[in-house]
Amino acid sequence: MISLIMPARIDTTEKGFWLLEAVESVQQQTMKEWELIIIDDMSSQFPELPKDERIRYFKMTEQQGPALARNTGVALAEYEAILPLDADDRLATDKTLEIMFDAWARDKKQVIYGSLQRLELIDNTWRIAKVVELPEYTFELSLKLAGIMPVSCLHSREAHTAAGGWKKEIEFGLEDVEYWIACGKAGFCGRHINEITLVWRRHETSRSYKLRNVNQQERAMRDVIRSMHEDVYNGRYPMGCCGGGRGKTPSQLGVTRQAAPASPLAAISADQKVWVQYNGSRNAAFGVKGRFTGTVYRIDGPGHKLEVHVNDLNRFKRSGRGSDFAIGVTTPDNGTATEATIPTPTIQDTVFQAPSPEIAQIERLDKRAASRG
C-alpha cells in the first residue's frame, strides 16, 4: 500500500553497499504491501538487486538529478501513499512503514514525518549516533528554509501533483525544502509523529555536505526558493494554505499586525552596525552574546539576517571557523525591511496552482507499467 521512491546514482562500491542496506531495510518491514521503485540516474557501478517482485528498477536515459528521478518514480507508482527514500539512508525499524501508514491513513491530507537517527563514520566504522529531534510542523517554520522535514515523509500522490513535484531548478540541493513549502501552499500540511523513522547517513559525498562545504550554493538555492514562492514570503497566502489559518479570511483569523519588538541596536548609528546572515546548520533558535555590547543576538536558523554592532563581530567571524556567518550581507527586502519586520499574513482569493511535475525519460517500462498503457 506504499510506493517507496528511491533515486540512485551509484559511482562507488561503497555507495552500492549503502543502497543494498536501504533496500534491506524495506524488505524487513512488517508491512508487506509495498513497492520499491528505484530510478537509476546513470550510475556507473550499480549493484545487483535482490530478487523481489516488489522491487522495480528503471534507468534514465541521461543524468538529470534526484528531483526528476523522484518525479518519474511517482509517475510509475501504483499506490496512493508515497514515501521517498534516499539510497544512502534506511528505514529506522521494521515497523516504520506500518507506523507511518497508520498515521497517514487517519488524514490523507497530512504529510507524515518522524525524527532522525544519525549514522556516522567513527573509527572507520559506520555507527548509530545521536537522534535529531525534528520540530512540530508549522507552515511558517517551513519558510525559514532550515529543513524541518526530511525528504522521507509519507504523503499522497495528490499532494505530489498539487505541489508540482520536485523542481530540477534547485539543482544543488534543498529541493525537498521547496517541495514541502509547495505542499503546504496546496493545503497538505506536515504532521510530526513521536517516532524515529529514518536513519540518515552523514558523509562527505552527500549532496547536503557538498551544498554547504564544496560548491557552497546553499545561499543561492535559498534565494531560488524565495523567488519561486515570493507570494508567501511577502505574507500573501493562497486559499487552503497550511499557514494563516488554513484558508480562512483575514477577518475570520482576526489577523492584526503585532508591534515588532524594539531592536537592541535601535539607538546605535548606522555606521556602527553591519548586517550578517547565519549560514550554519543549527535549525533551532539560539543566541550569540556580543562581548563588547553584551547584547544577546537571537538567531532563528539558517538564512536569518540580523544587525550586529561592529565591535561584536569577532564572535560571528570565528563561529564555525569562519563559515557560519556571512558578514556584510545586503539588508532584507533590498534594504526596505528591518530585522524585526514580519509581513502581515493575508489570505488571497485564489488557490495555489503548481505546474505539472516534470519527469525524465527512462530506457524501458517494466511489465506492470506497460500493462497500464
C-alpha positions in Angstrom: 0.0 0.0 0.0 3.1 2.2 -0.1 5.2 3.2 -3.1 8.8 4.0 -2.0 10.7 6.1 -4.4 14.5 5.8 -4.5 16.7 7.9 -6.8 20.1 6.4 -7.1 23.4 7.5 -8.7 25.9 4.9 -7.7 29.5 5.6 -8.6 31.5 3.7 -5.9 31.3 0.2 -4.4 30.6 1.7 -1.0 27.5 3.5 -2.3 26.4 0.3 -3.8 26.6 -1.3 -0.3 24.6 1.6 1.2 21.9 1.1 -1.4 21.6 -2.6 -0.6 21.3 -1.7 3.1 18.5 0.7 2.2 16.7 -2.0 0.2 17.1 -4.5 3.0 15.5 -2.1 5.5 12.5 -2.0 3.3 12.4 -5.8 2.8 12.5 -6.3 6.6 9.2 -4.3 7.2 6.3 -5.8 9.0 4.1 -4.2 6.4 4.4 -6.4 3.3 2.3 -4.4 0.8 4.8 -2.1 -0.7 6.7 -1.5 -3.9 10.2 0.0 -4.1 10.8 2.0 -7.3 14.5 2.6 -7.9 15.3 5.2 -10.5 18.9 4.8 -11.7 20.3 8.2 -12.6 23.0 6.9 -14.9 25.1 5.0 -12.3 28.5 3.6 -13.2 28.6 0.9 -10.6 25.1 -0.3 -9.9 24.9 -3.4 -7.6 22.9 -6.5 -8.3 19.5 -6.1 -6.6 17.7 -8.8 -4.6 15.2 -10.9 -6.3 11.9 -9.5 -5.2 9.0 -8.7 -7.4 8.1 -5.7 -5.3 11.4 -4.1 -6.3 11.1 -2.3 -9.6 14.2 -0.9 -11.4 14.3 1.8 -14.0 17.2 3.6 -15.6 17.1 7.1 -17.0 18.4 7.8 -20.5 20.5 10.7 -19.3 21.6 12.0 -15.9 19.1 14.6 -14.6 19.3 14.6 -10.9 17.2 13.3 -7.9 14.3 15.8 -8.4 13.3 14.4 -11.8 14.2 10.8 -10.7 11.7 11.1 -7.8 9.0 12.7 -10.1 9.5 9.8 -12.5 9.2 7.3 -9.7 5.9 8.8 -8.6 4.6 8.7 -12.2 5.3 4.9 -12.2 3.9 4.2 -8.8 0.9 2.0 -8.2 -0.1 3.1 -4.7 -1.6 6.3 -3.4 0.8 6.6 -0.4 4.3 7.9 -1.5 7.5 7.6 0.6 10.8 8.9 -0.8 13.9 7.2 0.5 17.4 8.1 -0.5 19.8 5.4 -1.5 22.3 6.2 1.3 19.7 6.2 4.1 17.5 3.5 5.6 14.2 3.0 7.4 14.7 3.2 11.2 12.9 0.0 12.3 11.0 -2.9 10.8 7.7 -1.2 11.9 8.4 2.2 10.2 6.1 1.7 7.2 3.3 0.4 9.4 3.6 3.3 11.9 3.8 6.0 9.2 0.9 4.5 7.1 -1.4 4.2 10.1 -0.8 7.9 11.0 -1.3 8.9 7.3 -4.5 6.9 6.9 -6.3 8.9 9.6 -6.0 12.0 7.4 -4.6 11.6 3.9 -4.2 15.4 3.5 -1.3 15.2 6.0 2.4 14.7 5.4 3.8 12.4 8.0 7.3 12.6 9.3 9.3 11.5 12.3 12.7 12.3 13.7 16.1 11.1 12.5 18.9 8.9 13.8 22.3 9.8 12.5 24.7 7.2 11.1 28.3 8.5 11.3 31.7 7.1 10.4 33.5 6.7 13.7 36.9 4.9 13.8 36.4 3.7 10.2 33.1 2.0 11.2 29.6 3.2 10.5 27.9 3.6 13.8 24.5 4.8 15.0 24.9 8.3 16.6 22.6 10.9 18.1 18.9 11.4 17.5 17.9 14.6 15.6 14.6 15.6 17.1 12.7 17.4 14.4 10.2 20.1 15.4 6.4 20.1 15.2 5.2 21.4 11.8 4.0 24.9 11.1 3.9 26.4 7.6 5.7 29.5 8.8 8.5 27.4 10.3 9.0 25.7 6.9 9.5 29.1 5.3 12.7 29.5 7.4 14.4 27.0 4.9 16.0 25.2 7.8 14.9 21.8 6.6 12.3 21.0 9.4 11.1 17.9 7.5 13.3 15.2 5.9 12.8 14.1 2.3 11.4 10.8 3.7 7.8 11.9 4.5 4.8 9.8 3.8 2.3 11.7 1.7 -0.2 11.2 -1.2 0.2 11.3 -4.9 -2.4 14.0 -4.8 -0.1 16.1 -2.7 2.8 15.4 -5.1 0.8 16.7 -8.0 -0.6 19.7 -6.2 3.0 20.7 -5.2 4.2 20.4 -8.8 6.7 17.7 -7.9 10.3 18.3 -7.1 11.9 21.0 -9.1 15.1 20.5 -11.1 15.9 24.2 -10.9 17.1 23.6 -7.4 20.0 21.6 -8.8 22.5 21.7 -5.9 20.1 20.7 -3.1 17.2 21.8 -0.9 14.7 20.7 -3.5 12.9 18.8 -0.7 12.7 22.0 1.4 10.9 23.7 -1.6 8.7 20.7 -2.1 7.3 20.8 1.4 6.6 24.5 1.1 4.7 23.9 -2.1 2.7 21.1 -0.4 1.9 23.4 2.4 0.7 26.1 0.0 -1.6 23.5 -1.6 -3.1 22.6 1.8 -1.1 19.4 2.5 0.3 20.1 6.0 3.1 18.3 7.8 2.5 16.2 11.0 5.3 15.2 13.2 4.9 11.8 14.9 6.8 10.8 18.0 8.9 8.1 16.3 12.3 7.8 14.8 11.5 6.9 11.2 14.8 7.4 9.3 18.4 6.5 9.8 20.3 9.3 8.0 23.8 8.7 6.8 26.1 11.7 7.3 29.0 11.6 4.9 31.2 14.0 2.8 30.0 12.7 -0.5 26.3 13.6 0.2 24.6 16.4 -1.7 23.8 18.2 1.6 27.5 18.2 2.6 28.6 19.4 -0.9 25.9 22.1 -0.9 27.4 23.7 2.2 31.1 22.9 2.1 32.1 22.2 -1.5 30.1 24.0 -4.1 28.8 26.5 -1.5 25.5 27.0 -3.2 23.2 26.9 -0.2 22.5 30.7 -0.1 21.8 30.7 -3.9 19.4 27.8 -3.6 17.6 29.5 -0.8 17.3 32.6 -2.9 15.8 30.5 -5.7 13.2 29.0 -3.3 12.3 32.5 -2.1 11.8 33.7 -5.6 9.6 30.7 -6.5 7.4 31.5 -3.5 7.6 35.2 -3.4 3.9 35.5 -2.5 4.1 33.7 0.9 7.4 35.3 1.7 5.6 38.6 1.4 2.7 37.4 3.5 0.2 36.6 0.7 -1.1 33.1 1.4 -3.3 31.3 -1.1 -6.7 29.9 -0.1 -6.3 26.5 1.6 -2.6 27.1 2.6 -1.4 25.5 5.8 -0.4 28.9 7.1 -2.6 31.7 8.2 -5.5 29.5 9.5 -6.0 27.1 6.6 -7.7 29.3 4.1 -9.9 31.4 6.3 -10.3 35.1 5.5 -8.2 37.7 7.4 -11.3 38.8 9.4 -12.0 35.2 10.4 -8.5 34.8 11.5 -8.5 38.0 13.5 -5.2 38.9 11.8 -3.6 42.1 13.2 -0.1 43.4 12.8 1.7 42.9 16.1 4.1 45.5 17.2 7.7 44.4 16.5 9.9 44.4 19.5 12.4 47.2 19.6 15.8 46.3 18.1 18.5 46.1 20.8 20.6 48.3 18.5 17.9 50.8 17.7 19.8 53.7 19.3 23.1 52.8 17.5 24.0 54.8 14.5 24.1 53.0 11.1 27.8 53.3 10.7 28.3 51.2 13.9 26.2 48.3 12.6 26.5 45.7 9.9 24.2 43.0 8.6 25.2 39.4 8.9 23.5 36.2 7.8 23.6 32.8 9.6 24.6 30.0 7.1 25.3 27.3 9.6 23.4 24.0 10.2 21.6 24.7 13.6 17.8 24.6 12.9 16.6 25.7 16.4 16.8 29.3 17.6 19.9 30.2 19.7 21.7 33.2 21.0 25.2 34.7 20.4 26.3 37.2 23.1 28.4 40.1 21.9 31.4 40.7 24.1 31.6 44.5 23.6 27.9 45.5 24.0 26.7 42.4 26.0 23.8 42.1 23.5 22.4 38.6 23.1 21.7 38.3 19.4 18.9 35.8 18.6 19.5 33.6 15.6 16.4 31.8 14.1 18.2 29.2 12.0 19.8 29.2 8.6 19.2 32.2 6.4 18.4 34.5 9.3 19.7 38.1 8.8 20.4 40.4 11.7 22.2 43.6 12.6 25.3 43.3 14.7 27.4 46.0 16.4 30.8 46.3 14.6 32.6 45.8 17.9 30.7 42.5 18.5 31.7 41.0 15.1 34.6 38.9 16.3 32.3 36.2 17.8 30.5 35.9 14.4 33.7 35.9 12.4 35.1 33.0 14.4 32.0 30.9 14.5 32.3 27.6 12.6 35.9 28.5 11.7 34.6 31.5 9.8 31.9 29.6 7.9 28.8 30.0 10.0 28.1 33.7 9.3 28.4 35.9 6.2 29.4 39.4 7.2 28.2 42.5 5.4 25.3 41.0 3.5 22.5 43.1 2.0 19.7 44.1 4.2 16.4 42.1 4.0 14.0 43.0 1.1 16.6 45.1 -0.6 17.1 47.4 2.3 13.5 48.3 2.9 13.0 46.0 5.9 14.3 46.0 9.4 15.3 42.9 11.4 12.0 42.7 13.2 9.7 43.3 10.2 7.1 40.5 9.8 4.7 40.6 6.9 1.1 40.6 7.9 -0.4 37.3 6.6 -3.3 37.9 4.3 -5.4 35.2 2.5 -5.8 35.5 -1.2 -9.0 34.5 -3.1 -7.1 32.1 -5.3 -5.6 28.7 -4.7 -2.1 27.6 -5.4 -1.7 26.3 -8.9 1.6 24.4 -9.5 2.8 23.2 -12.9 2.6 19.5 -13.6 5.6 17.6 -12.2 8.4 17.2 -14.8 9.5 13.7 -15.4 12.6 12.2 -17.1 12.8 9.7 -19.9 13.6 6.1 -19.0 15.1 3.3 -21.1 12.1 1.0 -20.9 8.9 0.3 -18.9 8.6 -2.8 -16.8 5.6 -5.2 -17.3 3.5 -3.5 -14.6 3.9 0.0 -16.1 3.4 -1.3 -19.6 0.1 -3.0 -18.7 -1.3 0.3 -17.6 -0.9 1.6 -21.1 
